[in-house]
Amino acid sequence: MTTNIFDGHACVMATDSRWSIRHGDWLLYLDDTNYQKIERSHGKALMFAGFGGKIQEWKNWIRSNPADDSGMPEFKGVSVCMVDESTHEVDMTDEKYYINNNVYCAGSGKELAYGCWLVNKSSKQAVETAKSKDFCSGGDVKFIDFKNSETNLVNFYPEAEPTIEKVSLAIAQRGISMKLSTQSAPILPFSKADAAASEEAVVRAEIAGLVANGQLSADAPCDGMHDDWSEENKAKFKAALGKMFGWKN
């Protein structure tokens, strides 16, 4: 559950900060974990959505400053928008992004975000609007304004860097819970009745166990996250990464 948007006119990239775990009919989520959906490296900003474990693999790989693409993670399971911070040009997006009028949107709140952008022409306001209407988006709006270098992204020392594993365990322990009546609508109130509260405790324990053994992680779900990329987009992203890291052809 996520809302990602880049406004190529204003040169502002923005995301929500909600991470969630879906387990059966239950959804648990947590906001403002400081596990950021934007990764900055070598003058580029990469905005991710999809499976949290796969996003962590990409973050780890990018931070290793790879000499070639031999250890590159799989593309399936993630969505990426890659922007050059100096030129403000979009180097790469995959097919999960809605692109129109030089605006790039992805995630469960993408239509809401784009509708807001048409009126307000603001990436940050677009994410705020998506948060107010899409229960799958939430938390602080994280952003980069490439024109003036303003950002609220946080730089961490490596030993203090949040990981998806830490976020996943935090969600299991203290995340907000929803029991879903359908794929998209939560039942309210979520766990007021004793029976629901008892079921919730069982679900949290199951999630904690699955997280501990690596079978489950927090995600930022988006459309088509279970689908593989096209060969064309794989080649484009490899080429963009090669340019980013200075690989020789």
Residue frames relative to the residue before (quaternion, step in Angstrom):
aa qw qx qy qz dx dy dz
M 1.0000 0.0000 0.0000 0.0000 0.00 0.00 0.00
T 0.2668 0.7762 -0.5160 0.2451 3.53 -0.50 1.12
T 0.1335 -0.7388 0.6449 0.1430 3.52 -1.36 0.21
N 0.0065 0.7848 -0.6175 0.0535 3.55 -0.64 1.18
I 0.0919 0.7960 -0.5943 0.0684 3.59 -0.95 0.82
F 0.0489 -0.7520 0.6551 0.0538 3.54 -1.17 0.72
D 0.2054 -0.7638 0.6051 0.0905 3.55 -0.82 1.09
G 0.2948 -0.7998 0.5016 0.1479 3.55 -0.34 1.25
H 0.5982 0.5543 -0.3652 0.4488 3.58 1.22 -0.35
A 0.7689 0.3297 -0.1687 0.5212 3.56 0.79 -1.06
C 0.3421 -0.7716 0.4690 0.2603 3.58 1.33 -0.25
V 0.4862 0.6316 -0.4454 0.4079 3.55 0.97 0.93
M 0.1536 -0.7579 0.6311 0.0607 3.55 -0.94 1.04
A 0.0497 0.8141 -0.5741 0.0716 3.58 -0.86 0.94
T 0.0410 -0.7789 0.6256 0.0159 3.56 -1.18 0.68
D 0.4681 -0.5822 0.5501 0.3733 3.54 -1.31 0.17
S 0.3783 -0.7410 0.5064 0.2266 3.62 -1.24 0.00
R 0.4190 0.7045 -0.4735 0.3225 3.60 1.14 0.55
W 0.0737 -0.7535 0.6522 0.0383 3.56 -1.10 0.88
S 0.0617 -0.8359 0.5450 -0.0213 3.57 -0.90 0.86
I 0.2182 -0.7298 0.6312 0.1462 3.51 -1.37 0.37
R 0.1607 -0.7618 0.6217 0.0853 3.55 -0.84 1.01
H 0.0804 0.7809 -0.6122 0.0950 3.58 -0.82 1.06
G 0.8086 -0.0881 0.0087 0.5816 3.55 -0.27 1.27
D 0.7927 -0.2431 0.2125 0.5171 3.56 -0.81 -1.05
W 0.6330 0.5489 -0.3223 0.4406 3.57 1.27 0.06
L 0.1070 -0.7471 0.6529 0.0634 3.50 -1.21 0.74
L 0.0572 -0.7700 0.6353 0.0151 3.55 -0.87 1.02
Y 0.0145 0.8189 -0.5726 0.0358 3.57 -0.91 0.87
L 0.1157 -0.7684 0.6268 0.0576 3.52 -1.34 0.42
D 0.2547 -0.7723 0.5692 0.1209 3.55 -1.01 0.88
D 0.8499 0.2448 -0.1295 0.4483 3.54 -1.38 0.25
T 0.2620 0.7907 -0.5049 0.2264 3.57 0.91 0.95
N 0.3963 -0.7193 0.4536 0.3462 3.58 1.33 -0.33
Y 0.4924 0.5545 -0.4877 0.4607 3.58 1.19 0.46
Q 0.1928 -0.8705 0.4498 0.0522 3.52 0.00 1.39
K 0.4419 -0.7104 0.4964 0.2315 3.54 -1.09 0.79
I 0.6680 0.4246 -0.2886 0.5387 3.57 1.32 -0.06
E 0.1105 -0.7744 0.6222 0.0313 3.55 -0.92 1.02
R 0.1511 -0.7931 0.5866 0.0644 3.60 -0.83 1.01
S 0.1852 0.7764 -0.5785 0.1679 3.56 -0.88 0.99
H 0.8649 0.0262 -0.0240 0.5008 3.57 -1.05 0.86
G 0.7201 -0.4632 0.2539 0.4499 3.58 0.93 0.88
K 0.6349 0.4877 -0.3337 0.4976 3.58 1.26 0.28
A 0.1933 -0.7298 0.6388 0.1480 3.56 -1.28 0.45
L 0.1023 -0.7953 0.5973 0.0168 3.54 -0.75 1.11
M 0.1789 -0.7919 0.5813 0.0543 3.56 -0.69 1.16
F 0.1310 -0.8397 0.5268 0.0122 3.58 -0.52 1.25
A 0.0430 0.7209 -0.6909 -0.0343 3.49 -1.41 0.44
G 0.5150 0.6496 -0.4628 0.3141 3.58 -1.26 0.31
F 0.7850 -0.2744 0.2328 0.5043 3.54 -1.19 -0.61
G 0.4939 -0.7010 0.4325 0.2785 3.56 -0.75 1.08
G 0.6421 0.5311 -0.3306 0.4431 3.58 0.97 -0.82
K 0.6655 0.4906 -0.2981 0.4770 3.56 1.02 -0.79
I 0.6147 0.5326 -0.3430 0.4700 3.59 1.06 -0.72
Q 0.6343 0.5247 -0.3267 0.4643 3.58 1.02 -0.81
E 0.6203 0.5354 -0.3398 0.4617 3.60 1.02 -0.76
W 0.6739 0.4837 -0.2992 0.4715 3.58 0.92 -0.85
K 0.6337 0.5197 -0.3382 0.4626 3.60 0.96 -0.78
N 0.6565 0.5121 -0.3119 0.4577 3.58 0.88 -0.93
W 0.6789 0.5005 -0.2929 0.4504 3.55 0.91 -0.94
I 0.6485 0.5108 -0.3178 0.4664 3.60 0.93 -0.85
R 0.6901 0.4845 -0.2823 0.4575 3.59 0.94 -0.87
S 0.6006 0.5651 -0.3620 0.4347 3.60 1.22 -0.29
N 0.3218 -0.7688 0.4886 0.2583 3.59 1.32 -0.12
P 0.0162 -0.8671 0.4978 0.0057 3.61 0.75 1.04
A 0.4422 -0.7047 0.5006 0.2393 3.54 -1.10 0.77
D 0.7830 0.0074 -0.0126 0.6219 3.58 1.26 -0.30
D 0.6294 -0.5734 0.3791 0.3623 3.57 -1.26 -0.06
S 0.3412 0.7915 -0.4667 0.1982 3.59 1.23 0.20
G 0.7767 0.3168 -0.1811 0.5134 3.61 1.02 -0.66
M 0.2933 0.7967 -0.4856 0.2083 3.56 1.26 0.34
P 0.4713 -0.6690 0.4873 0.3048 3.64 -0.91 0.83
E 0.6235 -0.5168 0.4213 0.4083 3.55 -1.30 0.21
F 0.4922 -0.6663 0.4816 0.2862 3.55 -1.18 0.63
K 0.5945 0.6024 -0.3621 0.3906 3.57 1.06 -0.76
G 0.7587 0.3780 -0.2767 0.4527 3.55 -0.91 0.90
V 0.7521 0.3007 -0.2010 0.5509 3.60 1.25 -0.18
S 0.1926 -0.7182 0.6521 0.1479 3.49 -1.38 0.36
V 0.0687 -0.8304 0.5521 -0.0309 3.58 -0.86 0.98
C 0.0300 -0.7214 0.6895 0.0569 3.52 -1.24 0.71
M 0.1045 -0.8170 0.5671 -0.0010 3.58 -0.61 1.18
V 0.0493 -0.8205 0.5679 -0.0432 3.57 -0.66 1.19
D 0.3958 -0.6840 0.5630 0.2420 3.55 -1.07 0.82
E 0.3980 -0.7685 0.4502 0.2198 3.58 -0.55 1.16
S 0.6905 0.4754 -0.2934 0.4595 3.61 1.09 -0.51
T 0.7565 0.3508 -0.1983 0.5151 3.58 0.95 -0.85
H 0.3323 -0.7647 0.4725 0.2856 3.59 1.29 -0.46
E 0.4632 0.6755 -0.4461 0.3607 3.56 1.24 0.33
V 0.4217 -0.6706 0.5468 0.2710 3.56 -1.15 0.67
D 0.2726 -0.7846 0.5399 0.1362 3.57 -0.58 1.18
M 0.8181 -0.0488 0.1030 0.5636 3.57 1.04 -0.73
T 0.1003 0.7227 -0.6838 0.0041 3.53 -1.23 0.66
D 0.3792 -0.6969 0.5471 0.2667 3.56 -1.15 0.51
E 0.7235 -0.4971 0.2919 0.3797 3.55 -1.32 0.21
K 0.5556 0.6164 -0.3958 0.3935 3.60 1.24 -0.08
Y 0.5999 0.5745 -0.3558 0.4283 3.59 1.25 -0.24
Y 0.3164 -0.6711 0.6337 0.2190 3.52 -1.22 0.71
I 0.0417 -0.8188 0.5713 -0.0368 3.57 -0.61 1.15
N 0.2553 0.7453 -0.5859 0.1899 3.57 -0.77 1.05
N 0.8563 0.0952 -0.0726 0.5024 3.54 -1.06 0.79
N 0.6159 -0.5777 0.3182 0.4310 3.57 1.14 0.79
V 0.5533 0.5250 -0.4164 0.4948 3.54 1.15 0.80
Y 0.1696 -0.7998 0.5750 0.0305 3.56 -0.88 1.05
C 0.0256 0.8166 -0.5719 0.0740 3.58 -0.63 1.16
A 0.0321 0.7850 -0.6180 0.0296 3.57 -1.09 0.76
G 0.6673 0.5196 -0.3785 0.3761 3.54 -1.30 0.38
S 0.7307 -0.4425 0.3028 0.4226 3.52 -1.35 0.12
G 0.7381 0.4040 -0.2303 0.4889 3.60 1.14 -0.53
K 0.3418 0.7976 -0.4641 0.1778 3.58 1.23 0.18
E 0.6658 0.4960 -0.3225 0.4546 3.61 0.93 -0.78
L 0.6316 0.5162 -0.3215 0.4809 3.57 1.04 -0.78
A 0.6554 0.5209 -0.3124 0.4490 3.56 0.97 -0.89
Y 0.6834 0.4778 -0.3010 0.4627 3.56 0.88 -0.89
G 0.6228 0.5398 -0.3428 0.4507 3.59 1.01 -0.73
C 0.6520 0.4938 -0.3058 0.4874 3.56 1.02 -0.79
W 0.6388 0.5398 -0.3367 0.4326 3.58 0.95 -0.86
L 0.6126 0.5670 -0.3544 0.4214 3.59 0.99 -0.76
V 0.7083 0.4360 -0.2456 0.4979 3.57 1.12 -0.71
N 0.8257 0.2965 -0.1081 0.4675 3.57 0.76 -1.09
K 0.2468 -0.8013 0.5066 0.2011 3.60 1.25 -0.40
S 0.5744 0.5575 -0.3808 0.4630 3.56 1.02 0.89
S 0.4132 -0.7163 0.5070 0.2432 3.59 -0.70 1.07
K 0.6749 0.5014 -0.3033 0.4484 3.57 0.88 -0.94
Q 0.6595 0.4851 -0.3108 0.4828 3.59 0.96 -0.80
A 0.6056 0.5681 -0.3490 0.4345 3.57 1.08 -0.70
V 0.6631 0.4774 -0.3030 0.4905 3.59 0.99 -0.81
E 0.6200 0.5397 -0.3417 0.4557 3.59 0.99 -0.78
T 0.6560 0.5062 -0.3100 0.4661 3.59 0.95 -0.84
A 0.6370 0.5177 -0.3264 0.4688 3.58 0.96 -0.84
K 0.6331 0.5417 -0.3239 0.4481 3.59 0.98 -0.84
S 0.6910 0.5104 -0.2847 0.4254 3.58 0.93 -0.87
K 0.7791 0.3297 -0.1563 0.5097 3.58 1.17 -0.52
D 0.7240 0.3619 -0.2148 0.5465 3.59 1.21 -0.41
F 0.3233 -0.7835 0.4910 0.2015 3.60 -0.34 1.18
C 0.5993 0.5699 -0.3574 0.4340 3.57 1.26 -0.17
S 0.7035 0.3797 -0.2585 0.5423 3.62 1.26 -0.12
G 0.2271 0.7961 -0.5362 0.1645 3.58 -0.98 0.74
G 0.6424 0.5468 -0.3908 0.3683 3.53 -1.34 -0.09
D 0.7334 -0.3819 0.3108 0.4687 3.53 -1.32 -0.13
V 0.4030 -0.6687 0.5634 0.2702 3.55 -1.18 0.61
K 0.1772 -0.7755 0.6010 0.0771 3.57 -0.68 1.15
F 0.0433 0.8376 -0.5370 0.0905 3.57 -0.81 0.93
I 0.1321 -0.7139 0.6719 0.1461 3.48 -1.46 0.20
D 0.1648 -0.7311 0.6537 0.1043 3.56 -1.01 0.92
F 0.2832 -0.8174 0.4777 0.1532 3.56 -0.16 1.28
K 0.6005 0.5832 -0.3705 0.4024 3.62 1.12 -0.46
N 0.8189 0.1912 -0.0935 0.5330 3.59 0.92 -0.84
S 0.4793 -0.7091 0.3960 0.3325 3.58 1.37 0.23
E 0.3977 0.7015 -0.4966 0.3210 3.61 1.16 0.40
T 0.1476 0.7795 -0.5961 0.1239 3.57 -0.98 0.87
N 0.2461 -0.7405 0.5949 0.1928 3.55 -1.27 0.37
L 0.3540 0.7039 -0.5222 0.3263 3.58 1.20 0.47
V 0.3314 -0.7599 0.5359 0.1597 3.55 -1.08 0.77
N 0.2618 -0.7308 0.6085 0.1646 3.57 -1.04 0.82
F 0.1474 -0.8093 0.5668 0.0441 3.57 -0.73 1.09
Y 0.4951 -0.5584 0.5510 0.3735 3.53 -1.29 0.37
P 0.6379 -0.5741 0.3407 0.3840 3.62 -0.98 0.78
E 0.6880 0.4901 -0.2969 0.4452 3.59 0.92 -0.85
A 0.7200 0.4057 -0.2434 0.5076 3.60 1.22 -0.39
E 0.4073 0.7387 -0.4549 0.2855 3.58 1.28 -0.01
P 0.4236 -0.6882 0.5174 0.2815 3.63 -0.77 0.94
T 0.1571 -0.7681 0.6128 0.0989 3.57 -1.14 0.63
I 0.6218 -0.5481 0.3965 0.3946 3.55 -1.21 0.40
E 0.5875 0.5682 -0.3715 0.4405 3.60 1.13 -0.54
K 0.6632 0.4937 -0.3004 0.4756 3.59 0.94 -0.89
V 0.6465 0.5149 -0.3136 0.4675 3.56 0.99 -0.84
S 0.6507 0.5314 -0.3143 0.4420 3.58 0.93 -0.90
L 0.6661 0.4879 -0.3001 0.4777 3.59 0.93 -0.86
A 0.6322 0.5284 -0.3291 0.4613 3.58 1.03 -0.77
I 0.6317 0.5232 -0.3316 0.4661 3.59 1.03 -0.75
A 0.6522 0.5158 -0.3152 0.4575 3.58 0.94 -0.88
Q 0.7204 0.4655 -0.2482 0.4502 3.58 0.98 -0.85
R 0.8555 0.0449 0.0402 0.5143 3.57 0.81 -0.96
G 0.3703 0.7430 -0.4846 0.2757 3.59 1.21 0.35
I 0.5436 -0.5794 0.4924 0.3554 3.54 -1.27 0.46
S 0.2324 -0.8080 0.5315 0.1025 3.59 -0.85 0.96
M 0.0543 -0.7540 0.6540 0.0280 3.51 -1.22 0.72
K 0.1807 -0.7256 0.6453 0.1563 3.54 -1.05 0.75
L 0.2986 -0.8106 0.4871 0.1286 3.54 -0.56 1.21
S 0.3284 -0.7330 0.5626 0.1957 3.54 -1.01 0.84
T 0.7560 0.0800 -0.0636 0.6466 3.56 1.27 -0.51
Q 0.7301 -0.3865 0.3021 0.4757 3.57 -1.26 -0.24
S 0.8264 0.2666 -0.1056 0.4847 3.60 1.04 -0.59
A 0.7416 0.4180 -0.2366 0.4682 3.63 1.15 -0.28
P 0.3097 -0.7672 0.5287 0.1893 3.62 -0.68 1.03
I 0.4137 -0.6517 0.5682 0.2850 3.54 -1.23 0.53
L 0.1138 -0.7917 0.5980 0.0513 3.60 -0.91 0.90
P 0.5458 -0.2627 -0.7910 0.0860 1.64 -1.79 1.72
F 0.6237 -0.6219 0.3397 0.3300 3.55 -1.11 0.69
S 0.8401 -0.0455 0.0819 0.5343 3.61 0.68 -0.96
K 0.2228 0.8042 -0.5214 0.1782 3.58 0.88 0.91
A 0.6804 0.4850 -0.3006 0.4598 3.58 0.96 -0.81
D 0.6169 -0.5702 0.3919 0.3751 3.58 -1.12 0.66
A 0.6435 0.5303 -0.3285 0.4437 3.59 0.96 -0.84
A 0.6685 0.4890 -0.2985 0.4742 3.55 0.94 -0.89
A 0.6402 0.5260 -0.3261 0.4550 3.57 1.00 -0.82
S 0.6439 0.5122 -0.3177 0.4712 3.59 1.00 -0.80
E 0.6524 0.5031 -0.3084 0.4756 3.57 0.98 -0.86
E 0.6280 0.5447 -0.3336 0.4446 3.56 1.01 -0.80
A 0.6451 0.5247 -0.3243 0.4510 3.59 0.94 -0.84
V 0.6377 0.5152 -0.3209 0.4743 3.58 1.03 -0.78
V 0.6540 0.5208 -0.3055 0.4557 3.56 0.95 -0.93
R 0.6503 0.5149 -0.3222 0.4562 3.60 0.92 -0.87
A 0.6523 0.5064 -0.3152 0.4677 3.58 0.97 -0.82
E 0.6403 0.5162 -0.3235 0.4678 3.59 1.00 -0.79
I 0.6584 0.5086 -0.3064 0.4625 3.56 0.92 -0.91
A 0.6423 0.5253 -0.3270 0.4524 3.59 0.92 -0.88
G 0.6634 0.5019 -0.3063 0.4628 3.58 0.97 -0.81
L 0.6675 0.4974 -0.2983 0.4669 3.58 0.97 -0.86
V 0.6265 0.5180 -0.3306 0.4794 3.58 1.10 -0.71
A 0.6615 0.5372 -0.3075 0.4233 3.58 0.89 -0.95
N 0.7621 0.3441 -0.2121 0.5058 3.60 1.00 -0.70
G 0.6073 -0.6384 0.3218 0.3464 3.55 1.26 0.43
Q 0.5108 0.6695 -0.4119 0.3481 3.59 1.23 0.24
L 0.7858 0.1949 -0.0849 0.5808 3.59 1.24 -0.33
S 0.0419 0.7896 -0.6122 0.0108 3.56 -1.10 0.64
A 0.6187 -0.5132 0.4352 0.4055 3.52 -1.32 0.25
D 0.1514 -0.8012 0.5768 0.0487 3.55 -1.07 0.79
A 0.2240 -0.6864 0.6585 0.2125 3.49 -1.45 0.10
P 0.1501 -0.8708 0.4584 0.0955 3.57 0.60 1.20
C 0.0174 -0.7729 0.6342 -0.0140 3.53 -1.19 0.70
D 0.6834 -0.4678 0.3567 0.4322 3.55 -1.25 0.27
G 0.8565 0.1785 -0.1159 0.4702 3.54 -1.03 0.78
M 0.3500 0.7730 -0.4837 0.2143 3.60 1.17 0.30
H 0.6394 0.5060 -0.3319 0.4743 3.59 1.23 -0.30
D 0.6282 0.5654 -0.3208 0.4275 3.58 1.27 -0.25
D 0.4768 -0.6467 0.5125 0.3031 3.54 -1.18 0.59
W 0.5484 -0.5929 0.4732 0.3518 3.55 -1.29 0.32
S 0.5452 -0.5587 0.4941 0.3827 3.54 -1.28 0.29
E 0.6080 -0.5578 0.4133 0.3853 3.57 -1.17 0.51
E 0.6090 0.5631 -0.3470 0.4379 3.58 1.09 -0.69
N 0.7044 0.4535 -0.2727 0.4730 3.58 0.88 -0.90
K 0.5833 0.5535 -0.3721 0.4636 3.58 1.12 -0.58
A 0.6695 0.4985 -0.2945 0.4653 3.57 0.92 -0.94
K 0.6476 0.5230 -0.3196 0.4527 3.60 0.99 -0.81
F 0.6794 0.4808 -0.3005 0.4657 3.57 0.93 -0.87
K 0.6193 0.5297 -0.3428 0.4673 3.59 1.01 -0.73
A 0.6575 0.5061 -0.3094 0.4646 3.57 0.96 -0.85
A 0.6548 0.5095 -0.3091 0.4648 3.59 0.99 -0.85
L 0.6584 0.4924 -0.3030 0.4820 3.58 1.02 -0.79
G 0.6156 0.5472 -0.3415 0.4527 3.58 1.04 -0.74
K 0.6534 0.4943 -0.2981 0.4898 3.57 1.03 -0.81
M 0.6414 0.5500 -0.3071 0.4378 3.54 1.01 -0.86
F 0.7736 0.3424 -0.1746 0.5039 3.57 0.89 -0.96
G 0.4677 -0.7063 0.4238 0.3206 3.59 1.26 -0.12
W 0.2451 0.7802 -0.5364 0.2086 3.55 1.04 0.73
K 0.3876 -0.6860 0.5616 0.2526 3.53 -1.17 0.61
N 0.4794 -0.6731 0.4863 0.2840 3.56 -0.99 0.85
